[in-house]
């Protein structure tokens, strides 16, 4: 269990606490086949401890360098996301209940909450679906040239395909208007 990315809640009184985490290339190198390689991400965690459960609110912000979906050149994508997780307890001598999307269960004998996997997952969930050069950014012009060049190639291919294969020409006689 990574102490740097965990909260020892056993000594905390009921109330609200705030923790900040900085995720960079070293953090993501610990996860094999991580889609995030070059990143500078900050995650703030608002931790509310109650006698029966915890509520954690994660605020993700930062940027990562990845391939542009259009031109495949490197682009810097901004990350932004907010997530809520509830942590509930179960008697340590019983089977663990199944975790749900926003609820996690810990044995009542546990004294520390490891956030490393959660931080990784919330960072990945904050990556934008479209990773492209935006207008005004460095690389936008080249990206659009590459994108438009691809469209022209597709248009030329469709023009060439208008020439009908003689084997299928007989089917044109069957067309009715």
C-alpha positions as CSV (number, residue, x, y, z in Angstrom):
1,X,0.0,0.0,0.0
2,X,1.4,3.4,-1.0
3,X,1.7,5.7,1.9
4,X,2.0,8.7,-0.4
5,X,-1.4,8.1,-1.9
6,X,-3.3,6.9,1.1
7,X,-5.2,8.5,4.0
8,X,-4.8,7.1,7.5
9,X,-8.3,7.9,8.8
10,X,-8.1,6.0,12.1
11,X,-6.7,9.0,13.9
12,X,-8.9,11.6,12.3
13,X,-12.0,13.1,14.1
14,X,-15.3,13.3,12.3
15,X,-15.3,16.3,10.0
16,X,-14.0,17.6,6.7
17,X,-10.4,17.4,5.4
18,X,-8.7,18.3,2.2
19,X,-5.8,16.4,0.5
20,X,-4.0,17.4,-2.7
21,X,-2.2,14.9,-5.0
22,X,0.1,15.6,-7.9
23,X,0.3,12.9,-10.6
24,X,3.1,12.9,-13.1
25,X,4.9,10.5,-15.4
26,X,6.4,8.6,-12.5
27,X,2.9,7.9,-11.1
28,X,1.6,6.5,-14.4
29,X,4.7,4.4,-15.0
30,X,3.5,2.2,-12.1
31,X,0.5,1.1,-14.2
32,X,1.4,-1.2,-17.1
33,X,-0.2,-0.2,-20.4
34,X,-1.5,3.1,-19.0
35,X,-3.0,5.2,-21.7
36,X,-1.6,8.2,-19.9
37,X,2.2,8.6,-20.2
38,X,3.1,12.3,-20.1
39,X,1.0,14.2,-17.7
40,X,0.8,16.9,-15.1
41,X,-2.4,16.3,-13.1
42,X,-3.6,17.7,-9.8
43,X,-6.4,16.0,-7.9
44,X,-7.9,17.6,-4.9
45,X,-9.8,15.3,-2.5
46,X,-12.4,16.6,-0.1
47,X,-12.7,13.9,2.6
48,X,-15.6,14.0,4.9
49,X,-15.4,11.5,7.8
50,X,-18.6,10.5,9.5
51,X,-19.0,7.7,12.1
52,X,-20.7,5.3,9.6
53,X,-19.1,6.2,6.3
54,X,-16.8,8.6,4.4
55,X,-17.6,10.8,1.4
56,X,-14.8,11.7,-0.9
57,X,-15.1,14.3,-3.7
58,X,-12.4,14.3,-6.3
59,X,-11.6,17.3,-8.4
60,X,-9.3,16.5,-11.3
61,X,-7.5,19.2,-13.4
62,X,-4.3,19.3,-15.4
63,X,-3.0,18.3,-18.8
64,X,-1.5,15.4,-20.7
65,X,0.5,15.0,-23.9
66,X,-1.0,12.5,-26.3
67,X,-1.5,11.8,-30.0
68,X,-4.0,14.1,-31.9
69,X,-6.9,12.0,-33.2
70,X,-6.6,13.8,-36.5
71,X,-3.0,14.2,-37.4
72,X,-1.3,11.8,-34.9
73,X,1.1,14.6,-33.9
74,X,1.6,15.3,-30.2
75,X,-1.1,17.5,-28.6
76,X,-1.7,18.8,-25.1
77,X,-5.1,17.9,-23.8
78,X,-6.7,19.5,-20.8
79,X,-8.3,17.3,-18.1
80,X,-11.2,18.3,-16.0
81,X,-13.5,16.1,-13.9
82,X,-15.4,15.8,-10.6
83,X,-16.3,12.5,-9.0
84,X,-17.9,11.4,-5.7
85,X,-17.2,8.2,-3.8
86,X,-18.8,6.9,-0.6
87,X,-16.8,4.5,1.6
88,X,-18.8,2.2,3.9
89,X,-17.7,-0.4,6.3
90,X,-18.6,-4.1,6.9
91,X,-17.7,-6.5,9.7
92,X,-14.2,-7.9,8.9
93,X,-15.4,-11.5,9.8
94,X,-18.1,-11.4,7.0
95,X,-17.7,-11.5,3.2
96,X,-17.1,-8.2,1.5
97,X,-20.2,-6.8,-0.2
98,X,-19.9,-6.1,-3.9
99,X,-18.6,-2.6,-4.7
100,X,-20.8,-0.4,-6.7
101,X,-19.9,2.5,-9.1
102,X,-20.0,5.2,-6.4
103,X,-19.7,3.0,-3.2
104,X,-16.7,1.2,-1.9
105,X,-16.6,-1.2,1.1
106,X,-13.8,-1.6,3.6
107,X,-13.5,-4.0,6.5
108,X,-14.1,-2.3,9.8
109,X,-10.6,-3.4,10.9
110,X,-8.9,-1.3,8.2
111,X,-7.2,1.9,9.3
112,X,-6.0,3.3,6.0
113,X,-7.7,4.1,2.6
114,X,-5.4,3.6,-0.4
115,X,-6.3,6.1,-3.1
116,X,-3.7,5.2,-5.7
117,X,-6.0,3.0,-8.0
118,X,-8.8,5.5,-7.6
119,X,-6.6,8.5,-8.5
120,X,-5.5,6.5,-11.6
121,X,-9.0,5.7,-12.6
122,X,-10.4,9.2,-12.1
123,X,-7.5,10.7,-14.1
124,X,-8.3,8.3,-17.0
125,X,-12.0,9.1,-16.8
126,X,-11.1,12.8,-17.1
127,X,-9.3,12.5,-20.4
128,X,-11.4,14.2,-23.1
129,X,-13.0,11.9,-25.7
130,X,-11.6,14.0,-28.6
131,X,-7.9,14.8,-28.4
132,X,-7.3,17.3,-31.2
133,X,-5.4,20.5,-31.8
134,X,-7.8,23.4,-31.1
135,X,-7.9,26.5,-33.2
136,X,-5.2,29.0,-32.1
137,X,-3.0,26.3,-30.6
138,X,0.4,25.4,-32.0
139,X,0.1,22.6,-34.5
140,X,-3.5,23.5,-35.5
141,X,-2.7,24.6,-39.1
142,X,-0.6,21.5,-39.8
143,X,-3.3,19.3,-38.3
144,X,-5.9,20.9,-40.5
145,X,-3.7,20.5,-43.6
146,X,-3.2,16.8,-42.8
147,X,-6.9,16.4,-42.1
148,X,-8.0,18.1,-45.3
149,X,-5.4,16.2,-47.3
150,X,-7.0,13.0,-46.1
151,X,-10.4,14.2,-47.1
152,X,-9.1,15.0,-50.6
153,X,-7.6,11.5,-50.9
154,X,-10.9,10.0,-50.0
155,X,-12.8,12.2,-52.5
156,X,-10.3,11.2,-55.2
157,X,-10.9,7.5,-54.4
158,X,-14.7,7.9,-54.6
159,X,-14.3,9.7,-58.0
160,X,-12.2,6.8,-59.3
161,X,-14.7,4.3,-58.0
162,X,-17.5,5.9,-60.1
163,X,-16.1,4.0,-63.0
164,X,-18.2,0.8,-63.0
165,X,-16.7,-2.6,-63.1
166,X,-17.8,-4.2,-66.4
167,X,-18.9,-7.3,-64.5
168,X,-21.5,-5.3,-62.7
169,X,-22.5,-3.0,-65.7
170,X,-25.3,-5.4,-66.6
171,X,-27.0,-4.6,-63.3
172,X,-27.5,-0.9,-64.4
173,X,-30.1,-2.2,-66.9
174,X,-32.2,-3.4,-64.0
175,X,-32.4,0.0,-62.4
176,X,-35.9,1.7,-62.4
177,X,-36.3,5.3,-61.8
